[in-house]
Amino acid sequence: MGRRTGRGAAVWRAVVRSAVVGAVLCVASAVLPGRVAVAAPDVPSYAFADDVRSAPATTGTTGAARLEPGATYRSSLRGEDKAYYRLELDGMSDVYVSVTAIPRAGATLSAGDGISVSVQDADSVTCSSDTVTVGTAVSPQPLTAWGARELLPGKGLCRKAGTYYVVVERTGTGSGSGSGTGTDDEDTDLSDGRTWDLELAPVSEAPLAKAAATRVPEVWDSSTPTPPVDEPVPVRGGAGFAEAAAVEQGVRSDEIVPGQTLFYKVPVDWGQQLSATVDLGSAEKNSGYVVDALEMTLYNPVRASVKDTGIGYGGSQKSASLPPVPPVGYANRYAPTDPTKSLRFAGSYYLVVHLAAQVADRFGEGPYGLTLRVRLGGSVQAGPGYARQSVPRGFFDVGAPDPVPSGGGSSAGADASGDGTSGDDPAMKAVAVGGIGTGSLLLMVLGVWTLTARRRAAAQMRVNAQNPTA
């Protein structure tokens, strides 16, 4: 989510935004979330992978934690410090590392606040870099940037096997302070609100068995397809990349509260062309206007941003569609710019939807109706033919089982403090048995409880919309 350096919206859109922002500046400052101490939410706003490993950040290359492709890591970024991590790479594979940062709930942010991610070799040569900012919505939300070591023809840098470093740092001038309650994790002290949780996901793409064409297709169907109009099927969006709800072509209905981010994943095969539209339902009251109220961003399988769209909201129903993007093809990586360059793999593409926290102050706490319309065009083609499995195995396959993580060491499945829990925990069994009897009692009063709990949960989720949990 957010806005990217060098990958922003069209000029006309930026001009319109600037004019509107100037007109409502005093309103915007009034509706920013304040510092409120609250209990932990019943439903986490960002969910890390179940098998997440701990990777403590270092402020230099010495002692940097090693990241292994196929695993997912949890770390933190403290204030203005840089965070370093280490990669040990061969000289044949392309490696991608996504970094998702989670600002604290209620954080006071500026449009330029965000993160920058780069991959560097042992001689300080930058192989790639990416920057993402929160944008004019200044609504705390997960921010994802990525870095890569790519072995492209004609690119002489970063081709050797050896040690590489992932460097993560903050951008912007916002205080980053907020209402987070912090954690007891000695490796992730979030109590000051200036430390952001991080999720890092390195992936290795195998080389091809034989050389493939490097010419990028110049002609593709760039018309805007008609969104599907099927009867909506209910779905519940995930709370993170690891929990993204699987959706296919068709129409899905969901609910979202202000400050919340929902994740969906769509399988897209070689040769297929993805299009998506998001509809936001009307509010019960109409009391103003929120600029950049709803954002939807498309990410590729390695969590690199492809394209985004956003809408303002005045209380009446609104709809936004992603700009047309070309079909997925291996040769797209040789394109000079995005979105074509990012549509280089088959696999799970992510649609990430965020509703700005400020919507609650103008139109109420919701929840708001959300409709997702997905269409897949083009025709499925054969893949490029990899020489071996990528890591994790099956990552760039469509129709295969969920990708299988590599490794399986003792750190897999541990929380951020390194303390794992067993599914056979006797205490948990006792809780489960007791829950059966308790559940019978709860069913007797569920009808009365539901209405009150739903409104209470909506308000709580808004305040805590970026409070991360493993």
C-alpha positions as CSV (number, residue, x, y, z in Angstrom):
1,M,0.0,0.0,0.0
2,G,1.0,3.6,0.0
3,R,2.9,5.5,-2.7
4,R,6.2,4.7,-4.4
5,T,9.1,6.9,-5.4
6,G,9.2,7.0,-9.1
7,R,6.0,5.0,-9.4
8,G,3.3,7.6,-8.3
9,A,-0.1,8.3,-9.9
10,A,-0.6,10.3,-13.0
11,V,0.2,14.0,-12.9
12,W,-3.4,15.1,-13.2
13,R,-4.3,13.0,-10.2
14,A,-1.6,14.5,-8.1
15,V,-2.7,18.0,-9.0
16,V,-6.3,17.3,-8.0
17,R,-5.1,15.7,-4.8
18,S,-3.0,18.7,-3.9
19,A,-5.9,21.1,-4.4
20,V,-8.3,19.0,-2.3
21,V,-5.7,18.4,0.4
22,G,-5.1,22.2,0.7
23,A,-8.9,22.8,1.0
24,V,-9.4,20.3,3.8
25,L,-6.1,20.6,5.6
26,C,-7.7,21.8,8.8
27,V,-10.2,18.9,8.7
28,A,-7.5,16.3,8.1
29,S,-5.6,17.4,11.1
30,A,-8.7,17.2,13.2
31,V,-9.6,13.6,12.3
32,L,-6.2,12.0,12.8
33,P,-6.4,9.3,15.5
34,G,-5.2,10.4,19.0
35,R,-3.2,8.7,21.7
36,V,-5.7,6.2,23.2
37,A,-4.7,3.3,25.4
38,V,-6.8,0.2,24.5
39,A,-6.8,-3.5,25.1
40,A,-5.4,-6.0,22.6
41,P,-7.9,-6.4,19.7
42,D,-9.9,-9.7,19.3
43,V,-8.8,-9.9,15.7
44,P,-5.3,-8.9,14.7
45,S,-4.9,-6.3,12.0
46,Y,-1.7,-7.8,10.6
47,A,-1.0,-11.5,10.8
48,F,2.5,-12.8,10.4
49,A,3.1,-16.2,8.9
50,D,2.4,-19.1,11.3
51,D,6.0,-20.4,10.9
52,V,7.6,-16.9,11.1
53,R,11.2,-16.9,12.4
54,S,12.9,-14.2,14.4
55,A,15.6,-12.1,12.7
56,P,16.9,-9.4,15.1
57,A,18.1,-6.3,13.2
58,T,21.6,-5.0,13.5
59,T,22.6,-1.4,12.8
60,G,25.5,-2.5,10.7
61,T,26.7,-5.5,8.6
62,T,28.7,-7.0,11.5
63,G,26.6,-9.8,13.0
64,A,23.7,-9.4,10.6
65,A,21.2,-12.2,10.8
66,R,21.1,-14.5,7.8
67,L,17.9,-14.7,5.7
68,E,17.2,-18.0,3.9
69,P,15.0,-18.0,0.8
70,G,11.7,-19.8,1.5
71,A,11.4,-18.7,5.1
72,T,9.5,-15.7,6.5
73,Y,11.1,-13.5,9.2
74,R,9.8,-11.1,11.8
75,S,12.0,-8.2,12.9
76,S,11.7,-4.5,13.8
77,L,13.0,-1.1,12.6
78,R,13.8,1.3,15.4
79,G,13.4,5.0,14.9
80,E,15.9,6.4,12.4
81,D,18.3,3.4,12.6
82,K,19.1,1.3,9.6
83,A,18.4,-2.4,9.8
84,Y,20.8,-4.9,8.2
85,Y,20.2,-8.6,7.2
86,R,22.5,-11.0,5.4
87,L,22.0,-13.2,2.3
88,E,24.4,-15.9,1.1
89,L,23.7,-16.3,-2.6
90,D,24.9,-18.5,-5.5
91,G,25.8,-17.1,-8.9
92,M,22.8,-18.6,-10.8
93,S,19.6,-17.6,-9.1
94,D,17.6,-14.4,-8.9
95,V,16.7,-13.6,-5.3
96,Y,13.9,-11.2,-4.2
97,V,13.3,-9.9,-0.6
98,S,10.1,-8.1,0.3
99,V,9.8,-6.1,3.5
100,T,6.5,-5.2,5.0
101,A,6.6,-2.5,7.7
102,I,3.7,-2.0,10.1
103,P,3.4,1.5,11.6
104,R,1.7,1.7,15.0
105,A,-2.0,2.4,15.4
106,G,-2.7,6.1,15.8
107,A,0.8,7.1,14.6
108,T,1.2,10.7,13.5
109,L,2.5,10.3,10.0
110,S,3.5,12.6,7.1
111,A,2.8,11.8,3.4
112,G,6.6,11.1,2.9
113,D,6.9,8.6,5.8
114,G,7.7,5.1,4.8
115,I,10.6,2.7,4.2
116,S,13.4,2.2,1.8
117,V,14.8,-1.2,1.0
118,S,18.0,-2.0,-0.9
119,V,20.1,-5.0,-1.6
120,Q,23.9,-4.4,-1.6
121,D,26.9,-6.6,-2.2
122,A,29.9,-6.9,0.1
123,D,31.6,-4.0,-1.7
124,S,28.7,-1.6,-0.9
125,V,27.4,-1.7,-4.5
126,T,23.6,-1.3,-4.6
127,C,22.0,-4.1,-6.6
128,S,18.4,-2.6,-6.4
129,S,16.3,-0.3,-4.2
130,D,12.7,0.5,-3.6
131,T,10.9,3.1,-1.5
132,V,7.2,3.2,-0.4
133,T,5.5,6.0,1.6
134,V,2.2,6.2,3.3
135,G,0.9,8.9,0.8
136,T,-1.5,11.7,1.3
137,A,-4.0,9.5,3.2
138,V,-1.5,9.5,6.1
139,S,-3.4,6.5,7.5
140,P,-1.2,3.9,9.3
141,Q,-1.2,0.8,7.2
142,P,1.2,-2.0,6.2
143,L,3.9,-0.7,3.8
144,T,5.7,-3.1,1.5
145,A,8.9,-2.5,-0.5
146,W,11.3,-4.9,-2.0
147,G,14.9,-5.5,-3.1
148,A,16.5,-8.0,-5.5
149,R,19.7,-9.5,-6.8
150,E,18.9,-10.1,-10.5
151,L,21.1,-11.8,-13.1
152,L,19.9,-10.0,-16.2
153,P,21.7,-10.0,-19.5
154,G,23.9,-7.0,-19.9
155,K,23.9,-6.2,-16.2
156,G,27.4,-6.6,-14.9
157,L,26.9,-5.7,-11.2
158,C,25.9,-8.1,-8.4
159,R,26.4,-11.3,-10.4
160,K,28.9,-13.1,-8.2
161,A,28.2,-15.7,-5.6
162,G,28.8,-14.5,-2.1
163,T,27.5,-12.4,0.7
164,Y,24.9,-9.7,0.1
165,Y,23.0,-7.4,2.5
166,V,19.4,-6.3,2.8
167,V,19.2,-2.7,4.2
168,V,16.0,-1.2,5.5
169,E,15.5,2.3,6.7
170,R,12.8,4.9,7.4
171,T,11.9,7.8,5.2
172,G,10.1,11.0,5.9
173,T,9.9,13.3,8.9
174,G,6.8,12.1,10.8
175,S,7.1,11.3,14.5
176,G,5.8,7.8,14.1
177,S,4.5,8.0,17.6
178,G,1.1,6.5,18.3
179,S,-1.2,4.6,20.6
180,G,0.5,1.2,20.5
181,T,0.6,-0.6,23.8
182,G,3.9,-2.3,23.1
183,T,5.0,-5.9,23.7
184,D,7.0,-7.8,26.1
185,D,9.3,-9.1,23.4
186,E,12.9,-8.1,24.2
187,D,13.8,-8.1,20.5
188,T,10.8,-5.9,19.6
189,D,10.2,-3.0,22.0
190,L,7.3,-1.1,20.5
191,S,6.2,0.9,23.5
192,D,7.6,4.2,22.1
193,G,5.5,3.9,18.9
194,R,8.6,4.8,16.8
195,T,9.6,1.2,16.3
196,W,7.8,-0.6,13.4
197,D,7.4,-4.3,13.1
198,L,8.8,-5.9,9.9
199,E,8.0,-9.0,8.0
200,L,10.7,-10.1,5.6
201,A,10.1,-12.8,2.9
202,P,13.1,-13.8,0.7
203,V,12.4,-15.9,-2.4
204,S,14.8,-17.6,-4.8
205,E,13.9,-18.0,-8.5
206,A,15.8,-20.8,-10.3
207,P,17.6,-20.3,-13.6
208,L,16.0,-21.5,-16.8
209,A,17.0,-24.9,-18.3
210,K,17.6,-23.2,-21.6
211,A,17.7,-19.6,-22.8
212,A,14.4,-17.9,-23.4
213,A,13.3,-14.9,-25.5
214,T,14.2,-11.5,-24.0
215,R,12.0,-9.4,-26.3
216,V,9.1,-7.8,-24.4
217,P,5.7,-8.1,-26.2
218,E,4.9,-4.7,-27.6
219,V,1.2,-5.4,-28.3
220,W,-1.4,-6.4,-25.7
221,D,-5.0,-5.7,-25.0
222,S,-4.9,-2.5,-23.0
223,S,-8.7,-1.9,-23.0
224,T,-10.5,-1.8,-19.7
225,P,-12.5,-5.0,-19.3
226,T,-16.1,-5.1,-18.0
227,P,-16.1,-6.1,-14.4
228,P,-17.9,-9.3,-13.6
229,V,-21.6,-8.9,-12.4
230,D,-22.1,-12.3,-10.9
231,E,-24.0,-12.7,-7.6
232,P,-21.4,-11.9,-4.8
233,V,-20.0,-14.8,-2.8
234,P,-19.1,-13.9,0.8
235,V,-15.4,-14.0,1.6
236,R,-13.3,-12.8,4.6
237,G,-10.1,-11.0,3.6
238,G,-6.9,-12.0,5.4
239,A,-5.0,-9.8,7.9
240,G,-1.6,-10.2,6.1
241,F,0.1,-11.7,3.1
242,A,0.4,-15.1,4.8
243,E,-3.4,-15.1,5.5
244,A,-4.6,-13.7,2.2
245,A,-8.0,-15.1,1.2
246,A,-7.9,-17.1,-2.0
247,V,-10.2,-15.7,-4.7
248,E,-10.7,-16.5,-8.4
249,Q,-12.5,-14.8,-11.2
250,G,-15.9,-13.6,-10.0
251,V,-17.4,-11.3,-7.5
252,R,-16.7,-11.4,-3.7
253,S,-18.4,-9.5,-0.9
254,D,-16.7,-8.5,2.4
255,E,-16.8,-5.9,5.1
256,I,-14.1,-3.5,6.2
257,V,-13.7,-1.0,9.1
258,P,-11.7,2.3,8.9
259,G,-8.0,1.8,9.5
260,Q,-8.2,-1.9,8.4
261,T,-6.2,-3.6,5.6
262,L,-7.5,-6.7,3.9
263,F,-5.5,-9.1,1.8
264,Y,-6.6,-11.4,-1.1
265,K,-4.7,-13.6,-3.4
266,V,-5.5,-14.5,-7.0
267,P,-3.8,-17.4,-8.9
268,V,-2.5,-16.0,-12.3
269,D,-0.9,-18.3,-14.8
270,W,1.6,-17.6,-17.6
271,G,-0.3,-15.6,-20.3
272,Q,-3.2,-14.6,-18.1
273,Q,-4.2,-10.9,-17.6
274,L,-5.6,-9.8,-14.3
275,S,-8.1,-7.0,-13.8
276,A,-9.8,-6.0,-10.6
277,T,-12.4,-3.5,-9.4
278,V,-13.3,-2.6,-5.8
279,D,-16.6,-1.1,-4.7
280,L,-17.2,0.7,-1.4
281,G,-20.7,0.8,0.0
282,S,-22.5,3.9,1.1
283,A,-22.4,5.2,4.7
284,E,-25.3,5.8,7.0
285,K,-24.5,9.5,7.2
286,N,-22.9,12.1,4.9
287,S,-20.7,14.6,6.7
288,G,-17.8,15.7,4.6
289,Y,-15.2,14.2,2.4
290,V,-12.1,12.1,2.9
291,V,-9.3,12.3,0.3
292,D,-7.7,8.9,-0.5
293,A,-10.2,7.1,1.6
294,L,-9.8,3.7,-0.1
295,E,-6.7,2.2,-1.7
296,M,-6.2,-1.0,-3.6
297,T,-2.8,-2.2,-4.6
298,L,-1.8,-5.2,-6.8
299,Y,1.4,-7.1,-5.7
300,N,3.1,-9.8,-7.7
301,P,4.1,-13.2,-6.1
302,V,7.3,-11.8,-4.5
303,R,5.2,-8.9,-3.1
304,A,6.5,-6.2,-5.4
305,S,4.0,-3.5,-6.2
306,V,2.5,-3.7,-9.7
307,K,-0.2,-1.1,-9.8
308,D,-2.6,0.8,-7.5
309,T,-5.8,2.8,-7.5
310,G,-7.5,4.9,-4.9
311,I,-10.7,6.9,-4.4
312,G,-12.0,9.7,-2.2
313,Y,-15.2,9.2,-0.2
314,G,-18.1,11.5,0.5
315,G,-20.5,8.9,2.0
316,S,-22.1,7.6,-1.2
317,Q,-21.0,4.4,-2.9
318,K,-17.8,4.5,-4.9
319,S,-16.0,2.2,-7.3
320,A,-12.4,2.1,-8.5
321,S,-10.6,-0.2,-11.0
322,L,-6.9,-1.0,-11.5
323,P,-5.5,0.4,-14.7
324,P,-5.1,-2.3,-17.4
325,V,-1.9,-4.4,-17.1
326,P,-0.3,-6.7,-19.6
327,P,-0.4,-10.5,-19.4
328,V,2.0,-12.3,-17.2
329,G,5.2,-13.4,-19.1
330,Y,8.8,-14.3,-18.3
331,A,10.1,-11.8,-20.8
332,N,8.3,-8.9,-19.0
333,R,11.3,-8.6,-16.6
334,Y,13.3,-7.0,-19.5
335,A,10.8,-4.2,-19.8
336,P,12.2,-0.8,-18.8
337,T,9.4,0.2,-16.4
338,D,6.5,-1.0,-14.3
339,P,3.8,-2.4,-14.4
340,T,5.1,-4.6,-17.2
341,K,8.4,-5.3,-15.5
342,S,6.7,-6.6,-12.4
343,L,4.4,-9.1,-14.3
344,R,7.3,-11.5,-14.7
345,F,6.0,-14.6,-12.8
346,A,3.1,-16.9,-12.6
347,G,1.8,-17.5,-9.1
348,S,-0.4,-15.8,-6.4
349,Y,-0.9,-12.1,-7.1
350,Y,-2.2,-10.1,-4.1
351,L,-4.9,-7.5,-4.0
352,V,-4.5,-5.4,-0.8
353,V,-7.3,-3.0,0.2
354,H,-7.0,-0.3,2.9
355,L,-9.8,1.9,4.2
356,A,-8.3,5.1,5.8
357,A,-8.8,5.6,9.5
358,Q,-10.2,9.1,8.9
359,V,-13.3,7.6,7.4
360,A,-14.6,6.8,10.9
361,D,-14.5,10.4,12.0
362,R,-16.5,11.6,9.0
363,F,-19.0,8.8,8.4
364,G,-18.9,6.4,11.4
365,E,-17.1,3.3,12.5
366,G,-18.8,0.9,10.1
367,P,-18.3,-1.8,9.0
368,Y,-18.6,-0.8,5.4
369,G,-19.6,-3.1,2.6
370,L,-16.8,-4.0,0.2
371,T,-17.2,-5.8,-3.2
372,L,-14.3,-7.2,-5.1
373,R,-14.7,-8.0,-8.8
374,V,-11.9,-10.0,-10.4
375,R,-11.5,-11.0,-14.1
376,L,-8.8,-13.1,-15.7
377,G,-8.3,-12.6,-19.5
378,G,-5.7,-13.9,-21.9
379,S,-4.9,-17.5,-22.4
380,V,-2.8,-19.9,-20.4
381,Q,0.6,-20.6,-21.9
382,A,3.4,-22.9,-21.1
383,G,6.0,-21.8,-18.5
384,P,9.6,-20.9,-19.3
385,G,11.0,-24.2,-18.1
386,Y,13.1,-23.8,-14.9
387,A,16.3,-25.8,-14.5
388,R,15.3,-26.8,-10.9
389,Q,12.8,-25.9,-8.2
390,S,12.6,-22.4,-7.0
391,V,12.6,-21.7,-3.2
392,P,10.0,-22.2,-1.7
393,R,9.2,-25.1,-4.0
394,G,6.1,-24.5,-6.2
395,F,6.2,-20.8,-5.6
396,F,5.8,-19.9,-9.3
397,D,3.3,-22.6,-10.1
398,V,-0.4,-22.2,-10.5
399,G,-2.7,-25.1,-9.5
400,A,0.0,-26.7,-7.4
401,P,-0.4,-27.1,-3.6
402,D,0.6,-24.2,-1.4
403,P,4.4,-23.5,-1.7
404,V,6.5,-25.6,0.6
405,P,8.9,-23.6,2.7
406,S,12.6,-24.7,2.7
407,G,14.6,-25.6,5.7
408,G,12.7,-26.7,8.8
409,G,15.3,-25.8,11.4
410,S,14.4,-25.2,15.1
411,S,13.7,-21.6,14.5
412,A,10.8,-22.3,12.1
413,G,7.5,-21.7,13.7
414,A,8.9,-19.6,16.6
415,D,7.5,-16.3,17.5
416,A,9.5,-13.1,17.5
417,S,11.1,-14.0,20.8
418,G,12.1,-17.4,19.5
419,D,9.7,-19.3,21.8
420,G,7.6,-21.8,19.8
421,T,4.5,-23.5,21.1
422,S,3.4,-27.1,20.5
423,G,0.1,-28.1,19.1
424,D,0.0,-30.9,21.8
425,D,0.2,-28.5,24.7
426,P,-1.8,-30.0,27.6
427,A,-2.9,-26.6,28.7
428,M,-4.4,-25.9,25.3
429,K,-6.2,-29.3,25.3
430,A,-7.7,-28.3,28.6
431,V,-8.9,-25.0,27.2
432,A,-10.4,-26.8,24.2
433,V,-12.3,-29.3,26.4
434,G,-13.6,-26.5,28.7
435,G,-14.6,-24.5,25.7
436,I,-17.0,-27.2,24.5
437,G,-19.1,-26.7,27.6
438,T,-18.7,-23.0,27.7
439,G,-19.7,-22.8,24.0
440,S,-23.1,-24.5,24.8
441,L,-23.8,-21.8,27.3
442,L,-22.8,-19.0,25.0
443,L,-25.1,-20.2,22.2
444,M,-28.1,-19.4,24.5
445,V,-27.1,-15.7,24.6
446,L,-25.5,-15.3,21.3
447,G,-28.4,-13.6,19.6
448,V,-28.4,-10.7,22.2
449,W,-24.6,-10.5,22.3
450,T,-23.9,-10.3,18.6
451,L,-25.2,-6.9,17.8
452,T,-23.4,-5.2,20.7
453,A,-20.2,-7.1,20.1
454,R,-20.1,-6.3,16.4
455,R,-20.2,-2.6,16.9
456,R,-17.7,-2.7,19.8
457,A,-15.3,-4.8,17.7
458,A,-15.6,-2.4,14.8
459,A,-14.6,0.5,17.0
460,Q,-11.7,-1.4,18.6
461,M,-10.4,-2.6,15.2
462,R,-10.3,1.0,13.9
463,V,-8.2,2.2,16.8
464,N,-5.9,-0.8,16.6
465,A,-5.9,-1.2,12.9
466,Q,-2.1,-1.5,12.7
467,N,-1.4,-3.3,16.0
468,P,0.6,-6.4,14.8
469,T,0.4,-9.9,16.2
470,A,2.3,-13.0,15.3
